[in-house]
């Protein structure tokens, strides 16, 4: 299981995305970023986010 904390990306947000794979975490996080923070995650941003994804 992998997880990503939204606050690790600089947002004042308690959301934690958990999924089985890194790609699933990125997909869910991108959807969250768009819906909640009005931020579109580009492929370049996704590459910068990957190191912040941790094993649970």
C-alpha beads as a LAMMPS data file, in Angstrom:
LAMMPS data file: protein, C-alpha beads

56 atoms
55 bonds

1 atom types
1 bond types

-500.0 500.0 xlo xhi
-500.0 500.0 ylo yhi
-500.0 500.0 zlo zhi

Masses

1 110.0

Atoms # bond

1 1 1 0.000 0.000 0.000
2 1 1 1.221 3.500 -0.909
3 1 1 0.155 6.870 0.474
4 1 1 0.547 10.582 -0.178
5 1 1 -0.268 13.372 2.270
6 1 1 -1.676 16.475 0.621
7 1 1 0.090 18.654 3.205
8 1 1 3.436 17.311 1.889
9 1 1 2.655 19.166 -1.341
10 1 1 2.305 22.460 0.497
11 1 1 -1.460 22.566 0.867
12 1 1 -3.178 23.259 4.186
13 1 1 -5.217 20.096 3.681
14 1 1 -5.587 16.972 5.849
15 1 1 -6.286 14.642 2.909
16 1 1 -4.298 11.424 2.617
17 1 1 -4.468 9.414 -0.602
18 1 1 -3.933 5.665 -0.208
19 1 1 -3.832 3.079 -2.973
20 1 1 -2.138 -0.156 -3.968
21 1 1 0.263 1.381 -6.491
22 1 1 2.126 4.617 -7.110
23 1 1 0.206 5.185 -10.333
24 1 1 -3.135 4.768 -8.525
25 1 1 -2.039 7.254 -5.840
26 1 1 -1.081 9.755 -8.548
27 1 1 -4.400 9.311 -10.338
28 1 1 -6.448 9.808 -7.156
29 1 1 -4.256 12.712 -6.027
30 1 1 -4.654 14.436 -9.402
31 1 1 -8.424 14.122 -9.132
32 1 1 -8.322 15.504 -5.561
33 1 1 -6.067 18.388 -6.638
34 1 1 -8.451 19.332 -9.436
35 1 1 -11.668 19.062 -7.405
36 1 1 -10.491 20.544 -4.101
37 1 1 -7.582 22.838 -4.977
38 1 1 -8.422 23.702 -8.619
39 1 1 -4.931 22.540 -9.626
40 1 1 -4.328 20.480 -12.754
41 1 1 -1.488 18.003 -12.261
42 1 1 0.768 17.954 -15.297
43 1 1 3.095 15.048 -16.142
44 1 1 6.006 17.207 -14.934
45 1 1 4.266 17.812 -11.599
46 1 1 3.540 14.092 -11.257
47 1 1 7.272 13.369 -11.554
48 1 1 7.943 15.843 -8.725
49 1 1 5.218 14.265 -6.589
50 1 1 6.463 10.671 -6.935
51 1 1 9.263 10.993 -4.329
52 1 1 6.672 12.121 -1.761
53 1 1 4.709 8.865 -2.040
54 1 1 5.485 6.533 0.851
55 1 1 4.945 2.869 1.628
56 1 1 2.403 2.205 4.368

Bonds

1 1 1 2
2 1 2 3
3 1 3 4
4 1 4 5
5 1 5 6
6 1 6 7
7 1 7 8
8 1 8 9
9 1 9 10
10 1 10 11
11 1 11 12
12 1 12 13
13 1 13 14
14 1 14 15
15 1 15 16
16 1 16 17
17 1 17 18
18 1 18 19
19 1 19 20
20 1 20 21
21 1 21 22
22 1 22 23
23 1 23 24
24 1 24 25
25 1 25 26
26 1 26 27
27 1 27 28
28 1 28 29
29 1 29 30
30 1 30 31
31 1 31 32
32 1 32 33
33 1 33 34
34 1 34 35
35 1 35 36
36 1 36 37
37 1 37 38
38 1 38 39
39 1 39 40
40 1 40 41
41 1 41 42
42 1 42 43
43 1 43 44
44 1 44 45
45 1 45 46
46 1 46 47
47 1 47 48
48 1 48 49
49 1 49 50
50 1 50 51
51 1 51 52
52 1 52 53
53 1 53 54
54 1 54 55
55 1 55 56
